[in-house]
Amino acid sequence: MSLLNDDLKAINFQFLMLARECARHNPMEAMWKFNLNDTEIENISSLSIDEIKSLSDCGRAIFRTPVTQTPAGITSSIAAALLPISMTTQA
């Protein structure tokens, strides 16, 4: 297993644990901090540790990183490098 995948699993697990605890104790704060809707709050707050571990192992980032504007100091070439890569193949 690569270090990147191990790190991603650990980050996913920590994110889900934080989101679950926040959703359980203060749903309105969880909506704001984690950008979740009512259904997502309900689903996350009911997750067990085993379910969180299973979701964490998916191999993809499960957290959201909203960017509403380009931060100062980010050049257009850096911003372009951060854009998602299309996985479609062309003939």
C-alpha positions as CSV (number, residue, x, y, z in Angstrom):
1,M,0.0,0.0,0.0
2,S,1.4,3.4,-0.9
3,L,2.0,6.1,1.6
4,L,-0.4,8.4,-0.2
5,N,-3.2,5.9,0.2
6,D,-2.4,5.4,3.8
7,D,-2.4,9.1,4.4
8,L,-5.6,9.6,2.6
9,K,-7.3,6.8,4.6
10,A,-6.1,8.5,7.9
11,I,-7.3,11.9,6.8
12,N,-10.7,10.5,5.7
13,F,-11.1,8.7,9.0
14,Q,-10.3,11.8,11.0
15,F,-12.6,14.0,8.9
16,L,-15.5,11.6,9.3
17,M,-14.9,11.3,13.0
18,L,-14.9,15.1,13.4
19,A,-17.9,15.5,11.2
20,R,-19.8,12.7,13.0
21,E,-19.2,14.2,16.5
22,C,-20.0,17.7,15.3
23,A,-23.2,16.4,13.7
24,R,-24.2,14.6,16.8
25,H,-23.6,17.5,19.2
26,N,-24.3,20.6,17.1
27,P,-25.9,19.9,13.7
28,M,-26.1,23.6,12.7
29,E,-22.3,24.0,13.3
30,A,-21.7,20.8,11.3
31,M,-23.7,22.2,8.4
32,W,-21.6,25.3,8.4
33,K,-18.2,23.8,9.1
34,F,-18.5,20.8,6.9
35,N,-20.8,22.1,4.2
36,L,-23.4,19.4,4.8
37,N,-27.2,19.3,4.3
38,D,-29.8,17.9,6.6
39,T,-29.7,14.4,5.1
40,E,-25.9,14.2,5.2
41,I,-26.0,15.4,8.9
42,E,-28.5,12.6,9.7
43,N,-26.4,10.0,7.8
44,I,-23.1,11.0,9.3
45,S,-24.4,11.2,12.9
46,S,-25.6,7.6,12.7
47,L,-22.3,6.1,11.4
48,S,-20.6,3.4,13.5
49,I,-16.8,3.2,13.8
50,D,-16.8,0.2,11.5
51,E,-18.8,2.1,8.9
52,I,-16.4,5.1,9.2
53,K,-13.4,2.8,8.7
54,S,-15.0,1.2,5.7
55,L,-15.8,4.6,4.1
56,S,-12.3,5.8,4.9
57,D,-10.8,3.0,2.9
58,C,-12.5,4.0,-0.4
59,G,-9.3,5.3,-1.9
60,R,-10.7,8.8,-2.7
61,A,-10.9,12.0,-0.7
62,I,-14.3,12.2,1.0
63,F,-14.0,15.7,2.3
64,R,-14.8,18.9,0.4
65,T,-12.5,21.8,-0.2
66,P,-14.6,24.7,-1.5
67,V,-12.8,27.5,-3.2
68,T,-14.9,30.6,-3.8
69,Q,-12.1,32.8,-5.1
70,T,-8.4,32.4,-6.0
71,P,-6.3,33.0,-2.8
72,A,-3.6,35.8,-3.0
73,G,-0.3,34.5,-4.4
74,I,-1.8,31.7,-6.5
75,T,-0.8,32.2,-10.1
76,S,-2.9,31.1,-13.0
77,S,-0.5,28.2,-13.8
78,I,-0.8,26.9,-10.2
79,A,-4.6,27.2,-10.3
80,A,-4.7,25.4,-13.7
81,A,-2.6,22.6,-12.2
82,L,-5.2,22.1,-9.5
83,L,-8.1,21.7,-11.9
84,P,-9.6,18.2,-12.0
85,I,-8.3,15.9,-14.7
86,S,-10.8,14.4,-17.1
87,M,-10.6,10.6,-17.1
88,T,-12.3,10.1,-20.5
89,T,-10.3,8.5,-23.3
90,Q,-10.3,9.8,-26.8
91,A,-10.0,7.7,-29.9
